[in-house]
Amino acid sequence: MNTEKITLDSYRDIAPAGVVDLLYKLAERLKGKSILHVNSTRYGGGVAEMLLRLIPFFNELGIIARWEIISGTPLFYQTTKSLHNALQGQPQAITAQMYNEYKQVNKDCAAELSLDAELAIIHDPQPAALIEYKPKDSKWIWRCHIDISNPQRKVWQFLRDYVSRYDGAIFSLPSFAQKLNITQYLLYPSIDPLSDKNKELDSLEINQVLAKYGIPSDRPMLLQVSRFDKFKDPLGVIEVYKLVKKNNDCILVLAGGSAADDPEGAMFLNSVKEQAVTDKDIFILDLPPDANIEINALQRAASVVIQKSTKEGFGLTVAEAMWKGKPVVAGAVGGINVQVIYGETGFTVNSIEGCAYRVRYLLNNPVISEKMGEKAKDYTRRNFLITRHLCDYLALITATLNIR
């Protein structure tokens, strides 16, 4: 773990010029204001990862920031996973018992958690029903991190009854927004360039990680980092690798894990392992939530990074790879289309064959690949770092609390 003391001033030579000074300026009128973030897990997944980094910076700026976690029963997590899938457009059968469990867990958590704050930001569907227990004088914003552009109608109607009671809603893309009678905001997620997952590593550190997992360094590596989830399409990535392998001697690494609120992860991981068991050049790494140095090293060692999602809220693993100067070949879905500028910072694709074609193109044109990687890092610096995310949040707090 990175034990070095990191403050906002640590980003002056990394973030675009003037951003750190802007943060201090924006925060001047917010000192002493209290904000609360609530989500469903402290480890695993992009939301938890962002909050782990954002909360200390809010406090450094003089804002009293807290983070609460809701927790529930196995049926609750089964229900919220089904809600997640349905909101992303996959038909789900959700029973009355499941809906009742969702409501009951939110009610129980409301009684256990401290919800007092001038502004609360409630992340994703799992804790959305907490709005029923909102303190009278506070403002609440619902933050949606997933693609709900084409949700299962009945499920969205159920969730909309809660969301419409909020004071506002935040989405990661304009296309995710829905017809609501509340103010809607656009905020891109972000990565922290000084976290263990994104900080600079030397060749010794990288090689130690490769040796730890028995990954050879004498051939090009194709890499996908993501939870083992059907929407991330690791099975499709294996098919891409098999097509590429016909012309380019390479290896494939699928690295990821599962989140505490995802009961399907372990089952899907077994399906991936079954597809890869006969090929010694496919490495399946089921990593713990704190394997940040390992992921960092793998992304830096990769020749091409793939993110072949079929649904995606934003896909921060794309920005992580781009920050390391890697061109990314990714599914043309969700927030990936904001990050990957076709032919400039990588390629977006719509099929296994298209993905394999672009991977081969980058492997066979290393000079072009390197230039694209340089553009990818600069684009990430200007758009997807935590300093920009903080600026957006400070502006949101100022507007929501009507501070003049």
N, C-alpha and C positions, 0 to 999 in steps of 0.2 A: 504493500500500500504506500501511496505517496504521503510521507509524513512531513514534508517540507511545508512551512507556513506559506499559504497562497492568499494574497490579498488582491483587491481590484487593481492596485498599482502594478502587480505582476504582469498585467496584460498590456501595458503601455507599448511595448515593442512587438506585440503580436497582433492585437486588434487594429483596425483602421485608425488613422490619426484622429485624435480628438474625441474618440468614443468614451474613454475613461473619464475625461473631464466633463463630458455631457452627463454621464451617470451621476456624478457628484452634484451637478447643478440641478438635475431633475429631482434628486432626492431631498433637496434642501427643505421643501415645503411638506415633506412626508415624514419627517422625523417624529417618532413617537406614535405613528399610526400603527394599528395592529392588523395583520393579515393571517389567514389560516388557509392551509392547503389540506385537502382530504383526498386520499385515493385508497386502493385496495391492497397494496403490497409495498413494502419498503425496499425489497430487493427483487431484481428480475424485471426486464422490460424497460423501455425508454422513458416512461413517465417517472418511475422511481429514480432512475439514473439522473434525470434532469433535476428533480427536486433535491436530491442529495447535494447537488452543487449550488442550486439557486438559493436555498434557504439561508445558508451562512452569509451569502452576499447581501441579501435583504437586510439581515441583522447588522452587517458591517456598515450599511448605509443609514443606519439609525431607525429602520423599520422593525417593529416587533413581529417577527415571523415565526409561526409554528406549523407543524406538520402532524396530522393525525391519520391513523390507518383504521379502516373498518375491516372486520374479520367475520367470517361466517361459517356455516356448516357445509359439508360436502354437497348437499342439495343446493345451497345458495350458489356455490361456485359452478356447479353444473348449470344452474339457471343463468348466471351471468355470462358464462361461455356461450350458451345458446342465444342469449340476447345479443352478444357481440357478433356472432355469426349471422344472425338474422338481420342486424343493422347493416352488415356488409353485403346483404343481398342473397344469402344462402337460406333457403326455406328450412324452418325449424318447427318442431312440434313442441310447444310450451304449454304445459298443463296448468290448470287453476291452482293445483298444489304448489307448482313451481313459482307462479306469480305471488302466491300467499307467502311462500318462504322468503322471497325477495323483500316483500314489504316488512315481514316480521324481523328479519335480520337488520334492516335499516332502522327499524324502531328500537330494537335492542341496543344497537350501536349508538343511536342518538342519546340514549339514557346514560351510556358509559363514557362517551367522549365529551371533551370540553369544546363546545362550538362557539364560544364567545369570541368575537373579533369584529372589527369595523367592516372588514371585507373578507369573505370566504370564497375560495376558488375550489370547486368540487369537480374532480377529474373523472370523466368517463361514466358509463352507465351504472357501474356497481354501487356507488353511493348516491346516485341522483335523487333517490327518494328521501334523503335526509332533509330536503327542502321543506318537508312537512313540519320539521322541528326547528326551523330557522328562528333565531332570536329576533325580537320585534324590530330593533333599531339598526340592524346590520344590513349590509348589501351582500348578495350572493351572486356569483357568476358560475355558470356551468362550462367546463372546459372539455371539449370533445376531441379526442386524439385519433379517432378511427374514421374510415370512409363510410359516411352514411348518405351518400349521394343517391343510392337506389335501395332503400331499406325495405324489408318485409313490412307491408303496410300495417298490419295489426300490431306488430311489435313496436313500430315507431309511434303509433297512436297511444299505446300504453306509456311509453317513455315521454312522449310529448306532453302528456298531462302533468308530469313533474317539471319538465324543462321550461314550460311556459310560465311557471310561477317564479322563475329566477329573474334577477334584474338585468341579466345579459347572458350571452353565450359566445364562446370563443371556438373558432374552427381553424384548422390548419390550411385549408384551401377554400377559395370561393365556391367551388363546385360541391363542397360538403354541406354548405349552409342549407337550411330548410325554411319553410314559411312559418315564421314565429312572430308573435306580437311583442317581442322584446328586442333590445339592441343586440346586434351581432358584430363580433370583432374578428379580424384575421390576424393570427399570430403564428409565424413559423416556429417549430421547435428548434433546438440548437444542440451543439456539442461543446464540450469544454476542452480547449486545446492543451490545457495544463493538467488534465486528469491522467490517471495511470493508463487509461485506454488510449489517450491521444498524444501524450508527451513524447518528446524525442527519445529514441532508443539507439544504442550503438550496436554494431554488428555482433559483438559478443553476446549481448542480451538476447538478440534475435536468434542467434544460433543455439543458445541454451534452451530456448523454448522449442525449437525444431527438434533438438536432440531428446528433450523430455518426452515427446510424443512419437519419436521414431520416424519423423518426417524427413525424407531426403531433400537435400538442397541442390542437387546436380541437374534437376530438370525443372521446367516451368511449373509453377503451382497455380491452379485455378482454385479460388476460394469463395465460399459463401458463408457469411456469419449471420445467423438468425436463429430465433426460436424454432424448434422442430414443430412446425405448424403447417397444415395443408396449404394455407394461403401464401406461405413463403416458397412453396413448391420445390422442396429439396429433391423429390423424386424426379421432377423435370430437369433439375440441375445435373443429376446423374446421367440422364439421357443426353444432355448437352455435352457432357464430358466424353461420353462414348463416341459421339460423332466427331468431336475434336481429335480424340485419340487416334482416329483412323489416319490422320495426316500429321499430327504433332505429338511427339512423345511427351506426355505431361502427367501430372498427378492431380487429384482432386481432394480438397479438404472441405468438409462440411462441419462447421464449428458453431456450437450454440448450446442451449440448455432449455430450461422451462421456467416459467414464472409461477409463483405460489398460487395465483388465482387462475391457473390454466390446467384443469384436470385431464385434458386430452393429450398433453404433451408427451408423456411417457409412452402411451400407446402408439402414437404416430412415430416416435423415435424408433420403436421396434420395427415398424414397417420399413423405415429408411435403412436400418441395419440389414434387414433381410435382402433388400435390393443390392446391397454393396458387398455382401459376404464373400462372393467369389472373386473379387478383384482386389489384389493386394495394394494397388495404387490409389485406392479410395480410403481416406481416413475420416472416420466419424468421431468427432470429439464432443462428448456430453460434458460441458464445462459447468462449474459452479458459478453462482452469480457474481463472485468477486474475482473471476479470472480475467481481470482487465489487462494486465501486462501481457498475458498470453494472447488475447485477441489483438492487442496492439502489435505484437511481434508478428503474428500471422498475417495481418494486413500489410505490414511493411515488407514481408518476405514474398508476398504474392506477386505473380506476374500480371494476372488479371483478376479483378474482383467482380463477382456476379451477385446480383440481387434479383432473382427471377420470381418476384412476387406476382401473384395474380390479383391480389387485393392488398392495398397498403394505405395506412393513414398518412405516414410521412416517410418512414424508413431511414432512421438516423444512421444506420450502418453504411448507407451510401455516402453521407457527409463525412463520416469517420474515414472511409477509404479515400475519398477525394482529398481530405486534409493531409493524408500521407502521400499525396502525389500519384495516386493510382487512378487510371481511367476505369469507369464502371460500366458494365453491360447489365442492364436491368429491365425488368418488366415495365411497360409504358402505362403505369397505373398510379393513381393517387399522387402523393407528394414527391414521388420519384421524378415526375415530369418537371417539377420545379428545380430539382437539383441537377439532373443530368440534361445538359444542353446538347442535343444530338450533333455528333461530329465535332464537338468542341471540348466537352468535359467527359464524354463517354458516349454510349449508344443506348437508346431505348428500343426494346424489341417486343414482338407480340407472339412469338412462337419458339419452340425448341430449335427448329432449323435456323431461324433468324438469329437466335442467341449464339448458336454454335458458329455461324458464319462470322459474326462480329468478334467473337473470341479468337477465332483463327486469324482474322485480319490484324488484331492487335499483337498476337504472338509473332506474326510474320513481318510486322512493321514496327520494330522496337523504337526507332527514332520518332515516328508519329505518336506511338504510345507514350513516350516520355514527354513530348510536348503537350499532349492532351492532359497528362497528369499534372503538369505545371499549371495549366489553365484551371484545372479542377481545384487545386489548392488555393489559388488566388480567388476563385469564385466563392469557395467556402469561407475564406477569410472575410469577404465583404458581405456575406449574407447569412451564415449559419452558425456563428460563434455565440457563446453564452452572453457576451457583452451586449450584442444586439438584442437578444432575448430580454435581458434585464431592462434595457431602454424601453422596449415595448410594454413590459409589465408596469414600469413606473408611470408611463403615459396612461395606461389603463386605470391604475389606481387613482391617479389624479382626476381623470374624467369621471370615474364611478363614484368617488367620494365628493365630487363637485368642489375640488380645492382650487381656489383662485389666488 
